[in-house]
Amino acid sequence: MNASKGQAGGPKGSNPKAGGKKPDAPKAEAQKAKAEAPKAAAKPAPKAEAKPAPKAPAAAAAPSDGAVPAERKAFKRTLVGRVKSDKMDKTVVVEVVRSKMDPVYKKYVRVRKSYKAHDEENAYKIGDRVEIIEHRPLSKLKRWKVINLVERAVQE
């Protein structure tokens, strides 16, 4: 019963999915060699070209007069706002007011947003206008740092 179904382990070794014929061994080897030859030749060439390419710009970018190359700095946003609260240690809450056009009425409306900013010396008080800059996360909600005082609050 197994021999009549034409399994691979049968007496003739035929495969029903391949049409019952054995592939010709010399032709199969020639096709494999032909397919592998272009791949083998193509692979080393791009690798050889890719390695020197990154080194060339680095060498060209290095100044010859011994000056230190300028480092790339990421763009960090800066905002100006008023200190709303200074009750926390080394942290101030800065309220930034911006004008935004209303999409329906086409009028400018004031939008207020509060940011927690790092104040290392506890130097800023309520009402001060300060400039803050983006910073790495310092706590759960604190991602800004006060960089300078724009205007001191009026003292009565």
N, C-alpha and C positions, 0 to 999 in steps of 0.2 A: 504494500500500500504506500509506503514512503517513497519507493523508487518511482512509482507512477506519477507522483506529484512533482517530481523533478527537483528535489532539495539539493543543496550544494554538496552534501555528503553522498549523493547518489553515485551509481556506477559510472555514468558518463561525465559527471561533474558539471552539468549544464546549469545555468541560472535562468529561471523562468522570467525574471524581470529584465534580463539583458537580451531576451529573445532566444534563449537556448544556445547561443554561440559563445565560444571562448574568444576573448580578445587576442589578437595576434601580438605576441610578445615583442618582436623587434619594432613594430610600429608604435606600440605604447611607450617603449623606452625612448624612441626617437622624439616623440611628442613631448615627453617629460623633459628631456635634455634641451629641446628647443625652447620650451616655456621657461625653464630655469636660467638659461644663458642670458637673456636680456635683463632679467631681474637682478642677477648677480652683478652684471656690468653696470647697471644703473644705480645700484645702492651705494657703492663706495664713492662715486663721483660727487653726489650732493653732500655727503658727510665731509669730504675733503674741502669743498668750497665753503661749507657752513662754518667750519672752525676758524679760519683766518678772518672772516668777515667781522665778527664782533671785536677782534683784537685791533683791527685797523682803525676804526673810529676812536677807540680809547687812546691809541698812540697819537693820533692826530689831535685829539682834544687836549692832551697834556701840554702845557705851555713850556717852551724851550728856555725861557728866561728865569725859571726857578720859582715863579709865582704860584701860589696855592690856587687850584681851580675852585671856582664858585660852586657851592653845593646847591642842589635843587631843593627848594623849599615848597611845601604844599601850600596852596591858597587857603587861608583861614579867614572866615568872615569876622568883621568887626561891627559892633553896634554901639549906639550911644543911648543911654537912658538914665532915669532917676532911681536912686536907691530908695526902695520902698520899705525895707526892713533890714536892721543890722543886729537883731537879737541873737543870732547864732554865732558860735565861735568860728572865726576865720571864714565866714560866709556872709554874703549880702544878697538880698533879693533885689534885682534890678528890673524895673518896669520899662519896656521899650514901647513907645507910641509911634505908629506908622500910619500913613494915609494910604487907603486902598480904595480903588474905584468899585462901587457896587455894580454887580453885573446886570441887575434889572433896571435900577433907576439912573445909572450912569452919573452918580454923584460920589464925591470922595467922602469916605467915612473913616473915622479914627479907629484903628485896631490896636488893642493893648495886649501885650504878652509879657509874662514874667519869667525871668531866668535866674537861677541860682548861680552865683559867681564866687570864685575863690578870692578871698581878701586876706593875705598872709598876716599883715600887721594889725588887722582890725582898725584901719585908718579911716575908713569911709563911714559917714553917718547918714541918717535919713535926710532926704532932700538933695543930696549931692548929685550933680550930673557926672557920670563916669562913662568911660569907654571900656567895653568888654570885648574879648577875643575868644574864638573857639579854642578849646583845649581838650586834652585827653580826659577820659572819665576819671573824676576824683572821688566820686561817691555815686550813690544810686541815681540822683537827679542832678548832680553838679557836673556840667561839661563846659563851663566858661570860666574865664579868669579876668579880673580887673587889671587893665594895663595902665591907665592914667586917669587923673582927675581933670574934668573939663571945667567945672564950675562948682565952687563951694556953696552950700546952702546958706540962705540968709539967716543970721542969728538975731533973735530978738531979746 
